Amino acid sequence: MASRGVVGIFLLSALPLLCLELRRGIPSLGIKDLVLLSGRMFLVLALLTFVISLATSWFDSCKPSQVHPKEEEENEKRQRLVRKKQQEAQGEQASRYIQNVLKPQQEMKLKKLEERFYQMTGETWKLTTGHKLEEDEDLVLDNSSQVSFETANREAARRRNLPKLLTEIPPPTPQPAKKEVPNLPEEPPETAQEVVTVALRCPSGHVLRRRFSKSWNSQVLLDWMMKIGYHKSLYSLSTSFPRRPLEAEGGLSLEDIGITVDTVLNVEEKEQSGQ
């Protein structure tokens, strides 16, 4: 705006000069001279306009550089204050909403859930406020609590009585006598005469085999049964087919009790007399 005003002033000041020159030199000037004169005038005016515009723009750019930072700082301070006030107002509104709306709603929901739970469990008496105890009831409760407290103290004192330390060393417990395992005679060779193979079918499902001589005492079968872990007081021997108990005692030989060929015997548990 300032540059335009300056240009206008120069134009107005140049018009009278142009008129005077034209009056003085009208008889001697031609059309060509007028054109040249007007061109020179326009060039001068253009140069002046350009110089003035540069000067005014530089002046305008220098002047706000000193004032603009202060204005920006003031604007930032104002914006910060406005934002702070807005945040405080929003925080107050949120706290009021939580205090006046959300908390009562949550308390009502919890109360309804509690009532429903006690109604389902049949403990609606917990929802009542109860009644105040009278003086007599207070005395009864105090006496009962005192008695229970005394009994609890007695129980604790009785439990704290530790057993006395043993001053005498107890005698060593006698070790149980080892069971005597009967010794079996060595097996006769397979090529020997009058040799039979006896198989024992145990209750566990295992089958054990051993060679015996027909002339040996039948007690050797019971000794073999005891050696593999089945005592003769609890278990007995019997033939598989036909099933019959084997009388292996009495000084009889294997041939006497009927074992003349390879035989399978069953180890069976004896029937208890109390059953």
C-alpha positions, 0 to 999 in steps of 0.5 A: 500500500505504501509503495502504491501511494509513493508511485501515485505521488511521483506520477502527480508530481511528474505531470506538471513537469511534463506539461511545461516541457510540452508547452515550451517545446511544442513548436520544435518537437516532433512526434518522434521526440514526444515518443522518446520523451514519454518513454524516458519518463516511463522508464524513470517512473518504473525504476523509481517504483521498483526501488521504492517497492524494494525499500518498503518491503525491506523496511516492513520485513525488518520492523516485524522481526522485532515485534513478532516474537513477543506477540508469539510468546504472549499468544502461546501463554494465552493458549496455555492458560486457555487449555489449562482452564479447559482441562480443569473444567473437563476434569471437574465435570468428569469427577462430578459425573463419576461421583453422582452417576457412575458410583450410585449405579455401581452400588445399586448393581452390587446391592441387587447382586447381593440380594439375589445371591442371598435369596438363592442361598436362603440367607435373606436374614443377612440383608436385615439390619438386625436389632440391638441387644439388651443388657441381659443378652450382653451379659450372657454373651460376655459370660459365654465368651469368657468361658470359651476363652478360658477353655481355649486357654486350657486347651492351649496350655495342655497342648504346650505340655511337651513330653518329658525327655527319655533319660533311660535308653530303652533296650534294643528290640530283639531281631526276628529270627531268620526263616530257615530255608530248606535245602533241596538236593541237586537235580539229577541229570536228564539221562539218569533213570527214574527221573521225573520233571515236576512243574509248579503253577504258582498263583501269580501265573509263573510256572517253575520246573525241576527234576526229581528222582522217583525214590526221593521223599515227597517232602521235597515238593513242599520244601521246593514250594517253601523255597520259592515263597509259598509257606506250607501252612498257607498253601498246598499242592494239588494235581491239575487233572483230575484235581485232587490234593497231593498228600506229600507228607508221611514219609512217602516217596514220589512214586508212592504218591503217584508221581511216576511221569512228568507232572504239573502241580498247582500251588493253591491257597488253603481255605481258612477255617473261620470262613 
